[in-house]
């Protein structure tokens, strides 16, 4: 990173006390202010630093690029049911046609037929497929998801998240991240 880069372009990768990222998708990052504050509150260890400094009237501080929490944060054992997590489970792909644009989510068993908004009944679907399927049962319109909906584990979501690396990865982060760019989403 260029030493003249704006400080806002210097986020810190946040690792748990076991030196694994708190999250892969979205990647666990803190802005430079939060990272500096955590350092001064003695909540993190600095693992790596940018070549960039910030100044106060009495001090010059090098910006951390990687910090590790001093106290282990136990990861959630079950991911929250959210639209984003459904898309991540389904690899941001319509489960009917394979499209990756204009995603919504679809109730496989429509709510009008008693279907619930749960992991086991919701899939990612592009708007055209969702409109086409409408309130029909899959068998009635011959539209079946490519993958049966399921409740993912945190590891499932982390594994899928690694298929979508962010646009920017600082070189100091690479030893702590496991992006598999050879795999296709």
N, C-alpha and C positions, 0 to 999 in steps of 0.2 A: 504494500500500500504506500502510495506517495505520501511523504511527510507533509505535503501541502494540502492533502485531502481534507475536506471539511470534517469536523469531529462527528457530525451526524452520520457520516458514512463509515463510522468505526464502531459497529455493534460488537458486543462480547458474546461469544458462545458460552452458554451456561451448562455446566456439567453437574451431575449429582455427585455426592461424596464418593461414589464408586467410579468416577471419571467416565460415566456414560452420559450422553445428552439426556436432559429431562424429557425432551420430545424431539422427534425427527420431522414430523409434519403436523403443524408448522414447526420449523426448527426453533429450538429454545434459544432465543437471543434477547439480550437486554441492551437498551440504549446506553451510551457511555455514562450518562448521569447516574443511572441505576447501578451500573457496575462500580463506579467510583464510590457511591454511597455505601454499597455492600462491603467494599474494601475497608472503608473507614469505620463501619460498624462491626468489623471483624467477623463477618458472616461467610466470607469466601476466601479461598486462596487464589492468588494470581498464578496461572499456569503459563501464560504467554502474553506478550505485550506487543502493541503496534510500535512503529517508529515515531508515532505522533504523540505530542505532549499537549496538555492543557495547563494553563497558568492561573494562579491566584496571586494576590498581592505579595504573598510571602513564600509561595512554593511553586514548584514545577512538577507535574505528575504525568507519568507516562500512561497512556490509555491501555487498559487490559484488553486483549483480544480473546482470551479464554480464561474463564474463572470456574472454580469448582466449589460447590457448597461445602461447608465444614460439617454440616449435619445432614445425614442421609434423609431424603424425602422418599417415602415409600410410594412407588407408582400405583396408580389406580388399578385394581384387579379387573374391573370391567369398564370398558369405554362407555361414555355417555351416548345415548341415542340422539344424534343430531343429524341434520341434513348433510353437513360436511362429512361426518363419519360414515354415513351411508355411501356417499360418493367415493370416499377413500376406500372403503371395503370393496366397492365395485370398480375400483381403479379408474374412476372418472369416465366410465364407459356405459353407454346405454345397454342395458341387459337384453334388449330385444333386437337391435340392429347393429350395435357396435359403434355408433356415432359417439363423438366426444364433445360436441358443441350443444349449447342450449339445453343443459340437463335440468331435469326436474326429478321428483321421485314419484313412483307409482305404487299403488296398493295392488299387489298381485291378485288377492281376493278383494274386490272393491268394497269400500265401506258400505255401500248400498246393500251388499250381500253379507254383511256382518264382519267384514275384514277389519282388522285393527291396525293401528299405526305402531307396529313393533318390528324389531329386527327380522323376524321370521316372515314378514308379509310385505316389506317395502323394498323396492329396488330402484336403482338409478335408471331413468328413462329420458330420452330426448323428448322435446315437446311434441314433434310429429307422432312418435310412437304412443306417447301418453294420450294424445287426442284420439288416435285411431283405436286404441284399446278401450278408452272411456270407462264405462261401468260394466263392461262385459267380463265374464269369467274367462280365464285363459283358454280353456277347452272350447268355449263357444266361438271364439274368433281365431283359434289356432295361433295364439301369441304366448309363447312360454319363455320365461327368462333363460338366458344361456347358463346362468349359475343360480341354483336354488338359494333364495335368501337365507341368511344364517346370522346368528349373533357372533360377531368376531371377538377375538381376544385382543388385548392391548398389543401383543406380539404380531398378530395379523395386520393390524393397522400400521405398526412400525415398519413391518416388512414391506407393505404396500407403499408407505410414505417414502421409503428409500428408492423407489422406482421413479420418484419425481423430485430430483434434487433442485434446490433453489438456483436461481440465476447467478447468484454470487456466493462463492465459498472462499473465504480467506485461507491462504496456505497454512496458517497456524492451526486451523480447525481440522485439517485432513487426517491427522493421526487419531482423531476421536470420532470420526464419521465413517460410515460404511455404506457409501453410495455404490450401488451396482449398476453402472451405466451401460453394461453389456446387455442387461435384460431389457426387454421391451415391455411397456406398461400394459 
